Amino acid sequence: MSRLFGTDGVRGVANVAPMDSETVMALGRAAAQAFQRAAGRHRVLIGKDTRVSGYMLETALATGIVSMGVDVLLVGPLPTPGVAFMTRSMRADAGVMISASHNPYADNGIKFFGADGFKLPDAREDEIESLMKPGRLDEHRALPESLGKASRIDDAVGRYTVYLKSCVERECKLDGMKLVLDCANGAAYRVAPMVFGELGAAISAAGIHPDGKNINANCGSLHPENISRMVREEGADCGIAFDGDADRVIFCDEKGEVVDGDLLLAMAAFDLHARGLLKGGGIAGTIMSNLGLEKALENRGLRLYRSDVGDRYVLSEMLARGLSLGGEQSGHVIFLDHNTTGDGILTALMILAILLRSGKPLSSYQSLFMRFPQVLINVPVKTKRPFVEVPEIERALGQAHGELGSRGRVLLRYSGTEPKARVMVECDDDALCQKTAGALAETVRKVLG
């Protein structure tokens, strides 16, 4: 039986195992048992995004937890980083977010946070999974007088909003600034307009009418063309787009040009460094971070520490090296001095604060570093054989490395959540990138597709 937990919690199609009520109820029981580390009452906080399946999974999860004598705190729709914050704030033993992030509405997922607000290490996930085996918890179920209770925290959005505003200087006022928001019909649909509006910005918001099925549907950070168009039409200062659970953000400048996570990281890194607030002498990125970002950091005496793709791996690199900033091209940025996970709204506030301090428009930062052309091709595969065991792919990789030499780099990896191989080539010549990536992708397709 394959491992239940993937690279970011448990995911699947709603109402199909493992995202069915029966499995999720068992998952709730196992998690409740795993988080009971001391005597006394225990509490687990549950949040969710706006998917229609969230109602079913929230109920199943809460049922499993209370059946083990553990209380449940329900906060309703709230961004993933808001759940991490509320878990710490409420002194809960654990937090749970029900979300499939940027995936379509038919998918859903469950990710856990410890009492410290950090996502669980593999060992804790393995412990929970082992407790789900038939019969493991039969003798641990609560007696009638010890059953847990579920209660709703009605002011979670307000608490999280106050916290977010406290992360920037009191002088950070957005009066006179016009912003376009795209909340992806997801977890940010109430919080984001409230935060920026209360700080004084004039808001034009899209993606704020979730119906359970329109989350991420041609909107949000996966479709920055929407905020680009709205910014140009409305003459806004910038556009800000979140994904379904609002742990990532993508900007566009006042000209409608997209600003991705690499540029946001560069802006934040140079600003924090100039103010003496950047810890560890560098930042954490991933193997996908643009080579231009690495060169720009080196020119300022800073390092880019690369991890595998995924925010948990970025965070692990940050903790290991004492870094305060890290993130991904996707706009998943971690300001570790403020929150324990990527936070799209917090990142947006930090970037807007930089613009206020500098008095410059966002477009002026587009030349902060020279981007190396980068080509990414996703190749559907029938099997995920180790590449080193496939001679044809090894030869194609060797040829690609030989063609690029010191001018660039090649990355070949499997997706952690889909049956796909990802081919990435980056170098100083776009035509060479396209040619090299296409040839390698074609080899992978012929052998494994």
Steps between C-alpha positions, in 0.01 A plus 500: 500500500645837397562775753185699579684829555655666197725802464238729656263298714230266369337581167254346259167532324217592737283206611752252361752334733699641666283814484183316601319528833603157625874553447493856629314394815769239562763764432335723760507224760864423432604866510311558825682207660840609365467855637407396855846541651408592858217471751197729488264617226631536147386717213541482122417800282348445154484747213409458134480675166176550303463165322157343530661176620640688800169460683512122471867468589481748788214300653676165454828629639333662802300183567816291510676745729222541756451122511847483655415745777664801334322832452473669160518872421339584165613824334329454163649637176841646580834511313743221579743741674205627702445148630869480597469833682175408675644164610776683685274780623237262641768276661350205315682168492477495121345675203348354185440669166254342258609619156652389170667839455506597130330180374148498347199482732448125452826432685556549869767435758594504866820642646598508867680755713658431837436715807791721388329579168750306287396226260571150625824316420477168319544305825188652656298436184620139499389468864152624415478268204604200708221574748244468220555125468189295586462435872787724610277751680205285610600502866583873495159635400349733756227387736169690475591731787835587342397577143638819349295804405501712185463878521525775242741795523291774341761776502793312339501728194515809722781357713705407196441842342629679810805272506584567135486876545725472806774348279569832326596836649220720632618755245400260223185663369368431154305825470486610138610163366269318260524121505345226292449171685417153371414272791441190284154450655701334775601536860613865465165627375417679827838555663693661213255779413458571871875529569586728210180702535557563871850626419348762271532360149230539237409142413364344184453132577422195288467139606310589818176311431574133568225252421686184598594414142665813358817498714805545271270484197674725245597735778758557773877468490491235225338756270688829552369620166182600685666747736721617213193593298319659797803710594524642149127561476471669839835676522590323824837520673537122492309173494515222757379143436476218756449128459216299652642478852687835480842371597647638178471827308584635155519874421482708188635853480317818398575419135339158528830308491507186718729484804569143614639356821864532396470877465300529821779310677764731354307809610451367851858372534664827392265708715554289813876489437519879465317538832716241677209260544598214267626205700745232391676691225261390228163350415355159421365424154443181305665316215253691279608847613632702207877512459471877462376526858801303623741727310330817629529377858867413451567852373382630838696249704197278566441131429212306353461164672301264277263230624266256330174645371240542773457745785578239767842447342561875476409532867731212594788678325414824679497336842823310433688816397338757727337691213208738539383510138431233240257409228412375155432638152133421554476785750515282809718722722587436865581790731608287794518794740123535461341166410593133483382441145451684173245779528375674187335794674799557727733489199282754320515731802878473516535587130261796529698625801816491286326710235387750762848535650666541162236717339559305177243316285515123480609514135830659605595170668456290185868554418617397846667199342545361150297186449653204327265346241335199659296230327282256694330205330268261684503150352222253601654165598358155560762406757750687716812292449821646645662691214840345572350162412394615152804506264323703230418775746849496648647547151258783423587670829870471425447652157297788651769576756762489226310747279451749783841472661547783750231712333209348690352202677263207449252364751300180456268388778164337562201691628418419859123517443440403135614223259733738318871554442609863505776607260657837575782661302646839582780685322598834347346425159126443453535304175751265658267457800208407276704258291666324795180472704299375203750227418520376858121511543451299180736229628311479830170484312615215276643292785256563786191661344 
